[in-house]
Amino acid sequence: MLGRVDEGQVTVEALHPRGVASARKQVFDIGDTLARETLRANGPVGIERMTGTDWVDHPAHHAMKMEVYFGAPVYVGGRTF
């Protein structure tokens, strides 16, 4: 997933697999995603497993049943993705 970050929100711009078109343009509060932690780290963030760690209480784990995560900030033309 590539999400555009703007004013405390993450908007889904691209998604793989492409067949999940319904998720494009969905908007999430940045606090409910791991994008906030990735931007705070100012670099790649990898989580091998959320269950059994401090990440288990993160809103992204509860809302999306996310167990594994790898993300990195992407900057294009002054915009953050």
ChimeraX attribute file (.defattr): number of C-alpha atoms within 10 A of each C-alpha:
attribute: neighborCount
match mode: 1-to-1
recipient: residues
	/A:1	14
	/A:2	17
	/A:3	22
	/A:4	19
	/A:5	22
	/A:6	13
	/A:7	7
	/A:8	10
	/A:9	18
	/A:10	24
	/A:11	19
	/A:12	18
	/A:13	15
	/A:14	16
	/A:15	16
	/A:16	9
	/A:17	8
	/A:18	11
	/A:19	8
	/A:20	10
	/A:21	11
	/A:22	9
	/A:23	15
	/A:24	16
	/A:25	15
	/A:26	11
	/A:27	15
	/A:28	15
	/A:29	15
	/A:30	18
	/A:31	15
	/A:32	17
	/A:33	18
	/A:34	20
	/A:35	23
	/A:36	18
	/A:37	16
	/A:38	17
	/A:39	18
	/A:40	11
	/A:41	12
	/A:42	12
	/A:43	13
	/A:44	13
	/A:45	17
	/A:46	12
	/A:47	12
	/A:48	10
	/A:49	13
	/A:50	17
	/A:51	13
	/A:52	8
	/A:53	10
	/A:54	8
	/A:55	16
	/A:56	16
	/A:57	12
	/A:58	15
	/A:59	15
	/A:60	18
	/A:61	19
	/A:62	13
	/A:63	10
	/A:64	10
	/A:65	11
	/A:66	16
	/A:67	15
	/A:68	12
	/A:69	13
	/A:70	11
	/A:71	17
	/A:72	17
	/A:73	19
	/A:74	17
	/A:75	10
	/A:76	7
	/A:77	5
	/A:78	7
	/A:79	10
	/A:80	14
	/A:81	20
